[in-house]
Amino acid sequence: MKLRTFLILTHLCEGIGNSNELRIASFLKIYQTIPTIEELHSLLHLDSKTIMYLVQQLRSETLRKIYRENITQSKVLTILDADYPLLLQESYQPPAVLFYRGNIALLKQPLLAVVGARKCDVNARKNLELLLPPILRTNIVTISGLAQGVDSLTHTITLTHQVPTIGVIGTGLDVVYPRTNSRLQQDVAIKGLLITEYPLHSSPKRYHFPQRNRIIAGLCETLLVVQAKHKSGSLITANIALQNNRNVLAVPGRICDSLSVGCNELIAAGAKIVISPTDILQEFQSLHFWY
């Protein structure tokens, strides 16, 4: 069995967790061999019963069927692959395995993550329609989470300008959430890149979305928060980006507006204030010569 295949199979097992997958990936890189059962016991932070259940799954035909379905209906990128993005590899808890549809080469472009409130207002659209077009005329690629609100607006505006965009989702590639984004998710996969760490048929679960956010924060070089409430998911993503030593930018808003509280707090804490496209472009100029 190839090392890469073994890593994907372990990823498809129940009860292993990302930290243990990374331990397995590290073992595979160093020793270039599949660990024995004894080595799994010393390698994984799991009790003996869970490890034996893992071994049972790895030996089962059921898991092999799941594996075959996923590798035939989607493409797979693993942390063992040469094309795995270096920024993501060096980020907090990088995914060991990613499933995708679309143009994986987009991950080699400079990436601007855009996040914000799901229940955004008309100002979010106005801000994005002002800020994004000059960005889209460069080789910078937008990346977001295909959620309602700011995420969907980012993908839609990008595609409207006939520029590819990257969507990171918290479900399997064949599951759409929210359902209203069915056409948008399809367009992102065809015209850009759709990516997830969850296998086919994975339904949306509450904990999937903070996990998805760490991937967005890990892939991007710069993260822009457009609208965010106090203690929102967007602020969590921004904090992960800061931990990853990424540039964090925020669009200011009225102090009496609940949708602006999170952005104003970020700016007060040191995030760069964005009032024009130039404020965003400057973050990329020291690293990329695209003008």
C-alpha positions in Angstrom: 0.0 0.0 0.0 1.3 3.5 -0.9 1.9 5.8 2.0 -0.4 8.4 0.6 -3.2 5.8 0.3 -2.7 4.9 4.0 -3.0 8.5 5.1 -6.2 9.0 3.1 -7.6 5.8 4.6 -6.8 6.9 8.1 -8.5 10.3 7.4 -11.7 8.4 6.4 -11.7 6.5 9.7 -14.0 7.5 12.5 -12.6 8.8 15.8 -9.0 9.5 14.8 -8.9 13.4 14.8 -6.7 15.8 12.9 -3.8 15.9 15.5 -3.4 12.1 15.2 -3.6 12.2 11.5 -0.7 14.7 11.5 1.3 12.4 13.8 0.8 9.6 11.2 1.7 11.9 8.4 4.9 12.9 10.2 5.8 9.2 10.8 5.2 8.4 7.1 7.5 11.2 6.0 10.3 10.3 8.4 10.3 6.5 8.1 8.7 6.0 4.7 6.8 3.0 5.9 3.3 2.2 7.2 3.3 2.0 11.1 2.7 -1.4 12.7 -0.1 -1.8 15.3 2.5 -1.5 18.0 3.8 1.7 16.5 0.3 3.1 16.3 -0.2 2.5 20.1 2.9 4.6 20.8 2.3 7.1 18.1 -1.4 8.0 18.6 -2.9 9.8 21.6 -5.8 7.4 21.8 -6.8 4.6 24.2 -6.2 1.0 23.2 -9.8 0.3 22.4 -10.0 3.2 20.0 -6.8 2.2 18.2 -8.1 -1.4 17.7 -11.3 0.1 16.3 -9.1 2.1 14.0 -7.3 -1.0 12.9 -10.6 -2.8 12.3 -11.7 0.0 10.0 -8.5 0.0 8.1 -8.9 -3.7 7.4 -12.6 -3.4 6.3 -14.0 -3.5 2.8 -16.4 -0.8 3.8 -13.6 1.7 4.2 -12.1 0.7 0.9 -15.5 1.3 -0.8 -15.6 4.8 0.8 -12.0 5.4 -0.3 -12.8 4.4 -3.9 -15.9 6.6 -4.0 -14.0 9.6 -2.8 -11.0 9.3 -5.1 -13.2 8.7 -8.2 -15.6 11.5 -7.5 -13.1 14.1 -6.3 -9.4 14.9 -6.4 -7.3 14.5 -3.3 -4.4 16.6 -1.9 -2.5 15.3 1.1 0.2 16.9 3.3 2.6 14.3 1.8 2.2 15.8 -1.7 4.7 18.2 -3.2 1.9 20.5 -4.2 0.6 21.0 -0.7 0.7 24.7 0.0 3.6 25.7 2.2 1.7 28.4 4.0 -1.0 25.9 5.0 1.5 23.3 6.0 3.1 25.8 8.4 -0.3 27.0 9.8 -2.1 25.9 13.0 -3.4 22.3 12.7 -3.1 22.0 8.9 -5.5 19.4 7.4 -3.7 16.1 6.5 -6.1 15.5 3.6 -8.1 17.8 1.4 -10.7 16.8 -1.2 -11.3 19.2 -4.1 -12.9 20.0 -7.4 -11.5 22.6 -9.8 -8.2 24.3 -10.4 -5.8 23.4 -7.6 -3.1 25.6 -9.1 -5.1 28.6 -7.8 -3.5 27.8 -4.4 -0.2 29.0 -5.8 -1.6 32.5 -6.4 -1.5 35.2 -3.7 -4.7 34.7 -1.7 -6.9 37.3 -0.1 -9.4 35.8 2.4 -12.6 37.8 2.8 -14.9 37.0 5.8 -17.8 38.6 7.5 -21.3 38.4 8.9 -23.8 35.9 7.5 -26.6 38.4 8.1 -24.8 41.4 6.6 -26.5 44.5 5.4 -26.4 46.6 2.2 -23.2 48.3 3.3 -21.3 45.0 3.0 -22.2 44.7 -0.7 -21.4 48.4 -1.3 -18.0 48.0 0.4 -17.2 44.8 -1.5 -18.2 46.3 -4.8 -15.9 49.2 -4.1 -12.9 47.2 -2.8 -12.8 44.0 -4.8 -12.7 45.1 -8.5 -9.2 46.6 -8.4 -8.0 43.5 -6.5 -9.5 41.2 -9.1 -7.6 43.0 -11.9 -4.4 41.6 -10.4 -3.4 38.0 -9.9 -4.7 38.0 -6.4 -7.3 35.3 -5.8 -10.2 35.6 -3.3 -11.0 32.9 -0.9 -13.9 32.5 1.5 -16.3 30.0 3.1 -19.4 29.9 0.8 -21.6 30.8 3.7 -24.5 33.3 3.5 -23.7 37.0 3.6 -20.2 38.3 3.0 -18.8 34.9 1.9 -21.4 34.5 -0.9 -21.1 38.2 -1.9 -17.3 37.8 -2.3 -17.6 34.7 -4.5 -20.4 36.2 -6.5 -18.7 39.5 -7.2 -15.5 37.7 -8.1 -17.2 35.4 -10.6 -19.2 38.3 -12.0 -15.9 39.9 -13.0 -15.0 36.5 -14.6 -12.2 35.8 -12.2 -11.9 32.5 -10.4 -12.4 32.2 -6.6 -11.8 29.6 -4.0 -14.5 28.2 -1.7 -13.7 26.3 1.5 -16.7 24.4 2.8 -17.6 22.5 5.9 -19.3 19.6 4.2 -18.6 17.0 1.6 -18.1 18.2 -1.9 -21.5 16.7 -2.8 -23.4 18.5 0.0 -24.5 22.2 -0.3 -24.9 24.4 2.7 -26.8 26.6 2.7 -29.0 25.1 0.1 -29.6 28.5 -1.5 -25.9 28.4 -2.6 -26.4 25.4 -4.8 -25.7 27.2 -8.1 -22.9 29.3 -6.6 -21.1 26.3 -5.2 -21.3 24.6 -8.6 -20.0 27.7 -10.3 -17.1 28.0 -7.8 -16.1 24.4 -8.5 -16.3 24.8 -12.3 -14.7 28.2 -12.6 -12.4 28.3 -9.6 -11.7 25.8 -6.8 -13.9 24.1 -4.2 -12.1 22.5 -1.3 -12.9 20.6 1.9 -11.4 18.3 4.4 -14.6 16.3 4.7 -15.4 13.3 2.6 -18.4 12.8 0.4 -21.9 12.8 2.1 -20.6 14.7 5.1 -23.4 16.9 6.4 -22.9 20.3 8.0 -22.1 20.1 11.7 -21.6 23.0 14.0 -18.0 22.2 14.8 -17.1 21.8 11.0 -17.2 25.6 10.5 -14.5 26.7 13.0 -12.4 23.9 11.5 -13.1 25.2 8.0 -12.1 28.7 9.1 -8.7 27.5 10.2 -8.1 26.3 6.6 -9.1 29.7 5.2 -6.8 31.5 7.7 -4.0 29.0 6.9 -4.2 29.4 3.1 -4.4 33.1 2.8 -1.6 35.7 3.0 -4.0 38.5 4.0 -7.4 38.4 5.6 -10.1 41.1 5.3 -13.0 41.3 7.7 -15.9 43.3 6.1 -18.6 43.1 8.8 -18.6 41.2 12.1 -20.4 41.2 15.4 -18.7 41.0 18.7 -17.4 37.4 19.3 -18.4 36.3 15.8 -17.0 33.5 13.7 -15.2 36.0 11.6 -13.2 37.3 14.6 -12.2 33.7 15.4 -10.9 33.4 11.8 -9.1 36.7 12.2 -7.5 35.5 15.4 -6.3 32.3 13.8 -4.9 34.3 10.9 -3.0 36.5 13.4 -1.6 33.4 15.1 -0.4 32.3 11.7 1.4 35.6 11.2 -1.0 36.7 8.4 -2.0 40.3 7.6 -5.4 41.1 9.1 -7.4 44.0 7.7 -10.8 45.4 8.7 -13.4 47.7 7.2 -14.5 50.2 9.9 -18.2 51.0 10.6 -20.4 53.1 12.7 -19.9 52.6 16.5 -23.7 52.3 17.0 -23.9 49.4 14.4 -23.7 45.9 15.9 -22.4 44.6 12.6 -19.4 46.9 12.8 -18.4 46.2 16.4 -16.1 43.3 15.5 -14.3 45.2 12.8 -13.9 48.3 15.0 -12.5 46.0 17.8 -10.0 44.5 15.4 -8.8 47.9 14.3 -8.5 49.1 17.9 -6.4 46.0 18.6 -4.0 46.8 15.7 -5.6 45.4 12.5 -5.0 47.6 9.5 -8.0 49.9 8.6 -9.3 49.6 5.0 -11.0 52.5 3.4 -9.8 51.9 -0.2 -8.6 49.1 -2.5 -5.0 50.5 -2.2 -5.0 49.6 1.5 -5.4 46.0 0.5 -3.0 46.0 -2.5 -0.2 47.5 -0.4 -0.2 44.3 1.7 0.8 42.3 -1.3 3.3 44.7 -2.9 6.2 43.6 -0.8 5.8 40.0 -1.8 4.4 40.0 -5.3 5.1 42.0 -8.4 1.8 42.0 -10.2 1.4 45.5 -11.4 
